Amino acid sequence: MSKKYLEINIHQPPDDVIYAIGNIIIRWTYTQQYMDNAIYKMLGINWKKGKWITAPLKYHSRMDILKSIGSNYFKDNEKLKKEFIKILTQINACYSLRNKIDHSIWFRFRTDSNSVIGVRGEKEISIMDTSQLMEIDKKIEKTVNIFVEFIEKNVSSPHP
């Protein structure tokens, strides 16, 4: 039995696409740290103690803890509680976008094109260009800034 291999001429994405993808991944690292800091603040503990709680957590566990602690923290102010949950919902949407970017394999077929193809699994294929990736990065940045401003404005500082 002979095997035939299909040769496909694929190329690495252009540098600006690689930069945009990397920026999204790095920004998400900061996002998770901001989530951790919010947990510490609402619990009234410093980061040394807080790291014991959050270090082993994956995203969904971290989010569940944040929702639970936030719901309790804002229990006497329904307006702030709803706003907090709304922001967490937006962070979840950003997480989905980040995962789509982070867990895809990105390439292009033609070196004269800025469009890249991202393949994730057997059925999920994305075609994007630099501007679309930068839009995702800006959306994550905006959402995180709203989250950080909300926490700074509405949660008192933890004790040292």
C-alpha positions as CSV (number, residue, x, y, z in Angstrom):
1,M,0.0,0.0,0.0
2,S,1.5,3.4,-1.0
3,K,0.8,6.6,0.9
4,K,0.4,9.8,-0.9
5,Y,1.1,13.0,0.9
6,L,-0.5,16.3,-0.1
7,E,2.1,19.1,-0.1
8,I,0.7,22.4,1.1
9,N,2.8,25.5,0.8
10,I,2.1,27.3,4.1
11,H,3.9,30.2,5.5
12,Q,4.4,31.8,8.9
13,P,2.1,34.7,9.7
14,P,3.6,38.2,9.1
15,D,5.3,39.8,12.1
16,D,2.5,42.2,12.8
17,V,0.1,39.2,13.1
18,I,2.5,37.4,15.4
19,Y,2.8,40.6,17.5
20,A,-1.0,41.0,17.7
21,I,-1.5,37.3,18.8
22,G,1.3,37.6,21.4
23,N,-0.2,40.9,22.7
24,I,-3.5,39.2,23.3
25,I,-1.9,36.3,25.2
26,I,0.2,38.6,27.3
27,R,-2.7,40.9,28.1
28,W,-4.7,37.9,29.3
29,T,-1.9,37.1,31.8
30,Y,-2.4,40.5,33.3
31,T,-6.2,40.0,33.2
32,Q,-5.9,36.9,35.4
33,Q,-3.6,38.9,37.8
34,Y,-6.2,41.6,38.1
35,M,-8.8,39.0,38.8
36,D,-6.6,37.6,41.6
37,N,-6.0,41.1,43.0
38,A,-9.8,41.7,43.1
39,I,-10.2,38.4,45.0
40,Y,-7.6,39.5,47.5
41,K,-9.1,42.9,47.9
42,M,-12.6,41.7,48.5
43,L,-11.4,39.1,51.0
44,G,-9.3,41.7,52.7
45,I,-6.1,39.8,52.5
46,N,-2.6,40.6,51.1
47,W,-1.2,39.0,48.0
48,K,1.1,36.7,49.9
49,K,-1.9,35.0,51.6
50,G,-4.0,35.4,48.5
51,K,-1.6,33.5,46.2
52,W,-2.2,30.4,48.4
53,I,-5.8,30.6,47.2
54,T,-5.4,31.6,43.6
55,A,-2.1,30.0,42.5
56,P,-3.6,26.5,41.7
57,L,-6.8,27.8,40.1
58,K,-7.7,27.6,36.4
59,Y,-9.7,30.3,34.8
60,H,-13.2,28.9,35.5
61,S,-12.5,28.3,39.1
62,R,-11.0,31.8,39.5
63,M,-14.1,33.2,37.9
64,D,-16.5,31.2,40.1
65,I,-14.7,32.4,43.2
66,L,-14.8,36.0,42.0
67,K,-18.5,35.8,41.3
68,S,-19.2,34.2,44.7
69,I,-17.1,36.6,46.7
70,G,-18.3,39.6,44.6
71,S,-22.0,38.6,45.1
72,N,-21.4,38.5,48.9
73,Y,-19.3,41.7,48.9
74,F,-21.9,43.7,47.1
75,K,-24.9,42.0,48.7
76,D,-26.1,45.3,50.2
77,N,-25.9,47.2,46.9
78,E,-27.9,45.5,44.2
79,K,-26.9,48.1,41.5
80,L,-23.1,47.5,42.1
81,K,-23.7,43.7,42.3
82,K,-25.4,43.7,38.9
83,E,-22.7,45.9,37.4
84,F,-20.0,43.6,38.8
85,I,-21.7,40.5,37.3
86,K,-22.1,42.3,33.9
87,I,-18.4,43.1,33.9
88,L,-17.6,39.5,34.7
89,T,-19.8,38.4,31.8
90,Q,-17.8,40.7,29.5
91,I,-14.5,39.2,30.8
92,N,-15.9,35.7,30.0
93,A,-16.6,36.9,26.4
94,C,-13.0,38.1,26.2
95,Y,-11.8,34.7,27.6
96,S,-13.6,33.0,24.7
97,L,-11.9,35.2,22.2
98,R,-8.5,34.8,23.8
99,N,-8.9,31.0,23.8
100,K,-9.8,31.0,20.1
101,I,-6.6,33.0,19.4
102,D,-4.3,31.2,21.8
103,H,-5.3,27.6,21.0
104,S,-5.3,27.9,17.2
105,I,-2.4,27.2,14.8
106,W,-1.9,30.3,12.7
107,F,-0.5,30.3,9.1
108,R,-1.0,31.8,5.7
109,F,-1.0,30.3,2.2
110,R,0.4,33.3,0.4
111,T,3.3,35.5,1.4
112,D,1.7,38.5,-0.3
113,S,-1.4,38.4,2.0
114,N,-1.9,39.7,5.5
115,S,-4.8,37.4,6.0
116,V,-4.0,34.4,8.2
117,I,-5.9,31.2,8.9
118,G,-6.3,29.9,12.4
119,V,-7.2,26.2,12.9
120,R,-8.5,24.9,16.2
121,G,-9.5,21.3,16.2
122,E,-11.2,19.6,13.3
123,K,-14.0,22.1,12.7
124,E,-13.1,25.5,13.9
125,I,-11.4,27.7,11.3
126,S,-10.9,31.4,11.5
127,I,-9.6,33.8,8.9
128,M,-8.4,37.1,10.3
129,D,-6.0,39.9,9.5
130,T,-4.0,42.1,11.8
131,S,-6.7,44.7,12.2
132,Q,-9.2,42.1,13.5
133,L,-6.7,40.7,15.9
134,M,-5.9,44.3,17.1
135,E,-9.6,44.8,17.6
136,I,-9.8,41.8,19.9
137,D,-6.8,43.0,21.8
138,K,-8.5,46.5,22.3
139,K,-11.7,44.8,23.4
140,I,-9.9,42.8,26.1
141,E,-7.9,45.9,27.1
142,K,-11.1,48.0,27.4
143,T,-12.9,45.3,29.4
144,V,-10.0,44.9,31.8
145,N,-9.7,48.6,32.3
146,I,-13.4,48.8,33.2
147,F,-13.0,45.9,35.6
148,V,-9.9,47.5,37.3
149,E,-11.6,50.9,37.6
150,F,-14.7,49.3,39.1
151,I,-12.6,47.4,41.7
152,E,-10.5,50.4,42.6
153,K,-13.6,52.6,43.0
154,N,-15.9,50.2,44.8
155,V,-13.7,47.8,46.9
156,S,-11.8,49.0,49.9
157,S,-8.1,48.1,50.2
158,P,-7.0,45.0,52.0
159,H,-5.2,45.3,55.3
160,P,-1.3,44.9,55.0
